[in-house]
Amino acid sequence: MNWIGIAIALLVLLACGDTGALNNTEKGGLDAGFWRYATDPHGSRADYSGDLVQEGIARIVFHRVPRVDAKNNSWVELIYDLPAGSLPQQAVIGLTYQSSTDLVVKLAQLEYGEQGDQSYAHYQAVLPATNGWQSEALSLVDFQRPDWTPASSVDKGIVPDHVSAIYLVPDLTDEQGGQAVLQVRALQFE
């Protein structure tokens, strides 16, 4: 086999790698196909230039309005839809990010969402604000339910097969709203 044949064989092996468990390219870039964002219908917004994911990094600026009234809160979310539609069992989530505010990492799980009890009382972990790139590893035991969880929401624990997405949410208060700059360059499962 000549050098060209060896190079082609290596490229084929790299292309056939397991990309479902890792949302990074060999250079550390994110796959834009799994990333999106959401904002409330009350005036909060998201700003970004060009595509949400550029050069393998998700970059977004959120502007969250204060809570509208007792029944209508505001929200802003950067969302990673899990390629397999579920979280790996015993997952450790590796995240490399920059955030101008603390960052809430939420697990979107069937039991607590629109198709479940509609409480949206997910499991979450909070990471610190950072101006430089910060890498963190979160295991499932690091996630807790928020203090505002209603008593009517029965805690069924984290069911990895029912977690369909990871929401990255700047920790802006519901009462005050505010602005946050968020960048993500790696999200992976170990």
C-alpha positions in Angstrom: 0.0 0.0 0.0 1.4 3.4 -0.9 1.3 6.6 1.2 -1.8 7.9 -0.6 -3.7 4.6 0.2 -2.6 4.9 3.9 -3.8 8.5 4.1 -7.2 7.6 2.5 -7.6 4.7 5.0 -6.9 7.0 7.9 -9.4 9.5 6.7 -12.0 6.8 6.3 -11.4 5.6 9.9 -11.7 9.1 11.3 -14.9 9.7 9.4 -16.4 6.5 10.8 -15.7 7.5 14.4 -18.4 7.6 17.1 -19.9 11.1 16.6 -23.1 10.4 18.5 -21.4 10.5 21.9 -19.2 13.5 21.2 -20.3 16.8 19.7 -16.9 17.9 18.8 -14.8 17.6 15.6 -11.1 16.7 15.9 -10.4 20.4 16.2 -12.9 20.8 19.0 -15.7 22.5 17.0 -19.4 22.0 17.6 -21.8 20.4 15.1 -24.3 23.2 14.3 -27.0 20.7 13.5 -27.7 20.0 17.2 -27.7 23.6 18.5 -30.6 26.1 18.7 -31.9 28.7 21.1 -35.3 29.7 22.6 -36.7 32.9 24.1 -40.0 33.8 25.6 -42.8 35.6 23.6 -42.6 38.6 26.0 -39.7 40.5 24.4 -36.6 38.6 25.4 -34.3 38.1 22.5 -31.1 36.5 21.3 -28.5 38.2 19.1 -25.7 36.6 17.1 -23.9 37.4 13.9 -24.4 35.0 10.9 -25.0 31.4 12.1 -25.4 30.4 15.7 -22.4 28.1 15.5 -19.4 29.6 13.6 -16.0 28.1 13.3 -17.1 25.4 15.7 -18.2 27.7 18.5 -21.7 28.7 19.6 -21.8 32.4 20.3 -24.9 34.3 21.5 -25.9 37.4 23.5 -29.2 37.1 25.4 -31.4 40.0 26.5 -33.9 38.8 29.0 -36.9 41.0 30.0 -38.2 41.1 33.6 -41.1 38.9 34.5 -44.3 40.1 32.8 -46.7 39.1 35.5 -47.5 36.3 38.0 -48.5 33.9 35.2 -45.9 34.8 32.6 -42.2 34.6 33.3 -39.4 35.3 30.8 -36.6 33.0 29.6 -33.6 32.6 27.3 -31.9 29.3 26.5 -29.1 27.9 24.4 -30.2 24.3 23.6 -28.2 21.2 22.6 -30.5 18.5 21.3 -29.0 15.1 22.1 -28.2 13.3 18.8 -29.4 9.9 20.2 -32.5 11.5 21.8 -31.4 10.4 25.2 -28.6 10.9 27.7 -25.9 8.1 28.0 -26.3 6.1 31.2 -23.9 7.3 34.0 -23.0 10.2 31.8 -20.3 12.8 32.7 -21.0 15.9 30.7 -17.9 17.8 29.7 -18.5 21.5 28.8 -16.0 24.2 27.7 -17.6 27.6 27.9 -17.4 31.3 28.6 -20.3 33.1 30.2 -20.7 36.6 31.6 -23.1 35.3 34.3 -23.3 32.1 36.2 -24.5 29.3 33.8 -27.4 27.0 34.7 -27.1 23.6 32.9 -30.5 22.0 32.7 -31.6 18.5 31.7 -34.8 18.5 29.7 -36.6 15.4 30.8 -40.0 14.0 29.5 -41.5 13.6 33.0 -41.3 17.3 33.9 -42.0 19.0 30.5 -45.0 19.6 28.3 -45.7 15.9 27.9 -45.2 15.2 31.6 -46.4 17.2 34.6 -45.8 20.6 32.9 -43.9 21.9 35.9 -40.7 22.3 34.0 -39.0 21.4 37.3 -36.0 19.9 35.6 -32.7 18.8 37.2 -30.0 21.5 37.0 -26.4 22.3 38.0 -24.9 25.8 38.2 -21.4 26.7 36.8 -19.5 29.9 37.6 -19.3 32.9 35.3 -15.9 33.1 33.5 -14.3 35.6 31.0 -11.9 32.9 29.7 -12.5 29.4 28.5 -13.5 27.2 31.4 -13.8 23.4 31.2 -16.1 21.6 33.7 -17.2 18.0 34.1 -20.7 17.3 35.5 -21.8 13.9 36.6 -25.5 13.2 37.1 -25.1 13.4 40.9 -24.2 17.1 40.4 -27.7 17.9 39.2 -30.5 18.9 41.6 -34.1 20.1 41.3 -34.6 23.9 41.6 -35.9 25.4 44.9 -39.0 26.7 43.1 -40.2 23.1 42.2 -43.9 22.9 43.0 -45.0 20.3 45.5 -47.3 18.8 42.8 -44.3 17.8 40.7 -43.5 14.2 41.7 -39.7 13.6 41.7 -39.0 10.7 39.5 -35.3 11.2 39.5 -33.1 11.6 36.4 -34.1 9.1 33.8 -31.3 9.3 31.2 -33.4 7.6 28.5 -36.0 10.4 28.8 -33.5 13.4 28.7 -33.7 14.7 25.2 -31.7 18.0 25.4 -29.3 20.0 27.5 -30.3 23.7 28.1 -27.6 26.3 28.9 -29.2 29.2 30.6 -27.6 32.4 31.8 -28.5 32.9 35.5 -30.4 36.1 35.0 -33.1 36.8 37.6 -36.8 36.6 36.7 -37.5 39.9 38.5 -34.7 41.9 36.9 -34.0 40.3 33.5 -30.6 41.4 32.1 -28.0 40.7 29.4 -25.6 37.8 29.2 -22.9 36.8 26.7 -22.5 33.0 26.2 -20.0 31.0 24.2 -19.6 27.2 24.0 -16.8 25.4 22.2 -17.1 21.9 23.5 -19.8 19.6 24.8 -19.0 15.9 25.2 -20.0 12.8 27.2 -17.3 10.8 29.0 
